[in-house]
């Protein structure tokens, strides 16, 4: 196990604190969306009229050996 300098430890702690703030902010935003305080985000557009691979009988991937 490598020893870290005080500056490296402080840098790691600062980065961890920044990530914790981001996660907390995202959790609070999600909570407010679920509570109805904000409109739900627009869902991603998905074209269900065009079936994807696998639904047309096409294998998504095969176990056939490559030549």
C-alpha positions in Angstrom: 0.0 0.0 0.0 1.5 3.3 -1.1 1.7 6.2 1.3 0.0 9.4 0.2 1.2 12.9 0.9 -0.9 15.3 2.8 -1.6 17.2 -0.5 -2.7 14.0 -2.2 -5.0 13.1 0.7 -6.6 16.5 0.6 -7.1 16.3 -3.1 -8.8 12.9 -2.7 -11.0 14.2 0.0 -11.9 17.3 -2.1 -12.8 15.1 -5.1 -14.9 12.7 -2.9 -16.7 15.7 -1.4 -17.4 17.1 -4.9 -18.9 13.7 -6.0 -21.0 13.5 -2.8 -22.5 17.0 -3.5 -23.3 15.9 -7.1 -25.0 12.7 -5.9 -26.9 14.6 -3.3 -28.1 17.2 -5.8 -29.2 14.5 -8.2 -31.1 12.7 -5.4 -32.9 15.9 -4.3 -33.8 16.6 -8.0 -35.2 13.1 -8.4 -37.1 13.4 -5.2 -38.7 16.7 -6.3 -39.6 15.2 -9.7 -41.3 12.2 -8.0 -43.1 14.5 -5.6 -44.5 16.4 -8.6 -42.7 19.6 -7.9 -41.2 19.6 -11.4 -42.5 18.2 -14.7 -41.1 14.8 -15.6 -38.3 15.1 -18.1 -39.2 14.4 -21.7 -38.7 10.8 -22.5 -36.3 9.8 -25.3 -38.0 9.4 -28.6 -38.3 5.7 -29.5 -39.7 4.7 -32.9 -41.7 1.6 -32.0 -43.0 1.3 -35.6 -39.7 -0.2 -36.7 -38.8 -3.4 -35.0 -35.2 -3.9 -34.0 -32.9 -6.9 -34.6 -34.3 -10.1 -33.0 -37.9 -9.2 -33.7 -37.5 -9.9 -37.4 -36.1 -13.3 -36.8 -32.6 -11.9 -37.2 -30.2 -13.1 -34.5 -28.7 -10.2 -32.5 -25.4 -12.2 -32.4 -24.4 -15.6 -33.5 -22.0 -18.3 -32.3 -21.0 -19.0 -35.8 -17.2 -19.2 -36.2 -15.6 -16.5 -38.2 -13.7 -17.5 -41.3 
